[in-house]
C-alpha cells in the first residue's frame, strides 16, 4: 500500500476535486441531448434512463479519463521540474527530490496513465479518441510553459477546462455552447487560483529564470490579475445560467460559487501569504463540489428526473 500512497502523493490526488465536479456538470448537461437523440430514454419522474448501461459505462469511462489524464499531467510536471524542486525549500520534500520515488518510476507512471487514458477514449466514441491526443498534448505541454511564458497559468486552466467539454463529448459526440461556457469558467477560475498559489515562489522563479505572473508583475499586480480572472469566471457561469435557462437552484449555487471566489481573494495579501493553502485547497475544493451539486440538482428539477 505504501508505493500506492507515494504515487497518490506524487500527483496530489486530492486535488482531483478541482476539475472532477465540472466533468460531472458536463456529463449531466449532455444527458438531455442524449435523450433527445434516443441514445437513452429518460421518463419524467424516473431515474431508469439515467441508470441505463450505456450511460453508466460512459460515466465510468469519463472517470477513468479524468483520473488518468490528471495523473499523467501531474506526474510529468513533477518529473520535469525535479531539479528545480530540489533547489526550492518549499518543494524539496516532494517525492522525487526527496528520493521517495525515482524519476524513472515517475516517467513510467506518466506513460502508463497516458496509455490507459487513450484506451479509455477508444471505448467512448471516435471523436473523443481522436481528440485524446490533443488533450494529452495540452496537459503534458503545460509543464514546459513556465520555462518560456508567464501565461503558464492560463495553459493550466485550459488543461483543466477540458473536463466539462470532454465529458459532454463523451455522451453526445458533438460540441455545444453551454458546456463551452463552463470550460471558459474553469479556465479563468483555475488560472486565477494558480496565480495565487504561485505567489509563494515569486522570488525563487525570478532567481532561476522561471516565468509566472507573480514573478513578472510582482505580488500586488499578480493578485489584481487573479481577481480579474475570477471576475471572468463568475461572468461565464452567470451567462451559462441565463443561456441554459436553468432552474432557480442553479443561481443559488452560482451565488455560493461567486462568494467562495470573493472569500478566496480576501484570504491572501501581497505581504501575507500565510493563508495561501487555505485559499488554494479548501476554498476551491468546496467551491467546485458545492457548485456542481447545485447545478446537477437544478438539472434534475428542470427535467423532472
N, C-alpha and C positions, 0 to 999 in steps of 0.2 A: 504493500500500500504506500510505502514511503516514496518510491520512484514516481508513482502517480501523483502524489501530493506535490512533489517537486515540480512536475510538469504543469500542474494546475497553478502553482505559484508563479512559474515562469511566464505564463500567459495572462496572469491576473484574471483567472476565470470568473471571479466575482464581478468584474467589470462588464461581463456579457449583459448584465442587467440594463446597460445603457441603450443598446440598439435593439435587443430582442423584443421588447414591448412594441416597438414601431414595426417590427416584422409581423407581429400578431395583428396590428392595426391593418397593415397592407393585406394580410391574408383574409381577414373578415370583411374588408371593403370589397374584396373580389367575389365573395360568395353570391351576392345578388346578381352579378353579371353571369356567374356560372349557372345559377338557377334559371336565368332568362334564356340561356343558350341550351338548356336541357341537360347539362352535364350532371347536375344534381337537382332533385326536386325537393323544395322545402315548402311545406304547407304551413300557413299561419297557425300559430299556437302549438307547433310541434317542433321538436329538435331532431326528428328522424332523419331529415335530409342532411343536417349538419354531421350526423354520425355515419354517413354513407362511406363505404370502404374507400372510394376514390378520394374523398376529401381528407379522410383520416390518413391515408397513405401520403398525400401531398403535404399534409401538416407535419408528419414525421420527417419527410424529406427536407422540408424547409428548416426544421430544427437542426437536422444534420448539417445542412449547408451553412446555416448561421454559425454553428459552433466550430466547424472545421475551417471555414474561411477566416474567422477571427483568430483561431488558434494559430493558423499558418502566418497570419499577418503579425501577431504579437511576438511569436517565437522568432520570426525573421528579423523583426526590429531588435530584439534582444541579441540575436546572433550578429547582426551587422554593427550594432553600437557597443559591442562588448568591450572594445578598447577604451572608448570614451567613458563607459560606465565604470570601468576600473579606476579612472582618474578622478571621477566625481564622488566626493564623500557621501552624497545623498544616495547614489546608485551603486556604490561599490559592494553593497551587501546582496545585490541581485545574484541569481543562481549561477550564471556563467562566470562573472569576475570573481565570485566567492569560491569557485571550484566545486559547487554542489552538482552542477551539470556541465558536461563538456560542450564545447562549441559544435563538435561533430554530431553529438546526440541531439542537440537543438536543431541542427540543419536537417537531420533525418526526420525529426518531428514535423518540421515545415513541409518536407516533401511528402510524407505520409498523409498529412491532413489535406494538402493540396490535391493529391490523387483522389482521396475519398470525396472531397468537395466536387470535383469534376464528375466523378462517377455518379454521385447523387443527382446532379443536374441532368444526367443522361436519362434517368428514370422519371424525371418530371415532365419535360417536353423539349422538342428540338430547339426552340428559341432560347430557353434557359441554358441548354448545353452549349450552344454557340457563344452566348454572352458570358458564360462562366470564365472563359479565358480572359475576356476584357475585365471582368470583375476581379479576377485573381491578380491580373497585372496592376490594377489600381491599388488594391490593398497591400500588395507587396512593394510597389514602387514608392509608396509613402515613406518607407524607411530611408530612402535616399534623399528625400527632398530637403531635409534640414541642412544638407551639405551645400545647397546652392540657392535656396529661396526662403525668405521669411514667410511666404504664403503656405508653408508646410501644414499649418493648422487647417487651412481650407481643404487641402488634399485629404487629410484625415477625415474631415467632415464629409467629403464626397464618398470616401470608402464606406463609412457607416450609413450614409444615406441610401446605399443600395438595398438596405434591409426592407423598407416598405414597398418599394417598386419591385424588388426581386420577388417578394412573397406574392405580390399581386400578379406578376407574370407567371408564377408557378401555377396559379389557379386558372387564370384566363388565357394565358399565352398572348396577351396583347397589352399595349400601353394605354394609359388613360391619364387625364389631367389631375384627378383627385389624389391618387397615390403620389404623383409627382410633387404636388404641393406639400405633402408630408415629408417627402425626400428633401425638398429645399428647406423645410423647417429643421430637419436633422442636420443639414449642412451648417446652417447658421448657429444652431444650438451647440453642436459639438465643437465647431471652430471657436466659439466664444468661450466655452469652458476649458478647452485645451490651452488657450492663451492664458487663462488664469493659472492653470497647472504649470505652464512654462515660466511663470514669474519666478519660481523657485530657482531656476537655472540660468537666469538672465546674465549674471556675471560670468558664470562658467562658459556659457555659449559664446560670449564676446571674446573671452580669453582663448578659446580654442577654435575660432573662426567657424562656429556653427550658427546657423540662421534661425531666427524666431522673431515674432513681433515684439516681445519684450526686449530682446537684445538690440533690435533695430530702432525702436521708438522710445525705449525707456518704460519703466513700470507704469507710470501715471497715464501716459498716452496709450499704452497697451490695454489698460483697463477700460479706457474710453472706447477703443476699437471693439473690445469684448462686449461692452454694453450695446454698441450699435448693432453688432451681430445678433445679440439676443433680442433686440427690438425687431430685427428682421425675422427671427424665428417666431416670435409672438404674432407678427403680421401674417406669416404664412399659415399658421394654424387657425387664425381668425378667418382669413379668406377661405380656407378649406371648409370651415364650419358653415359659412354663408353659402358657398358654391355647392356644397354637398347637401344643403337643406337638412341638416342634422336635427335630431330630437333635442329638446332643451337641455337634456342631461349632458350632451356634448359641451355646451357652453359653461356648465358648472365645472367640468374637467378643464376646459380652457382657462377659466379663471384661476384654478388651482395651479396649472402649469405656469402661467404668467407670474403668479405670486411666488412660486419657487424660484423662477429666474431672478425676480427682484430680491428675494431673500439671499440667493447665492451671491449676487453682486454686492449686497450690503456686508457680507462677511469679510471681504478682502479689501485691504487698503494698500497703497503703494509702499508704505512704511511699516506695514503689519501683515505678514503672510502666515501668521500662526494658525489661521483657520482655513488654509487652502484645502487641506484634505477633507474637512467638513463640507466645504463648498463643492469640491470635486466629486467625492464619492457619495456622501449621504444625500445631499440636496438633489443631485442629478439622478441617483437611483430611485429616490422617492418620486421625483417629478415624472420620470418616464413610466414607472409602473402604475402609479395612480392615474395618470392621464390616459394610459391605454385601457385601464379598467372602465373609465368613464366613456371613452369613445366606443368600445365594444358593447358596453351596456346600452348606449344610445342606439347602436345598430340593431340590437335585439329588440328594443322598444319600437324603433322606427319600422322594422319589417315584420314585427309580430312573431318572432321566432320562439 
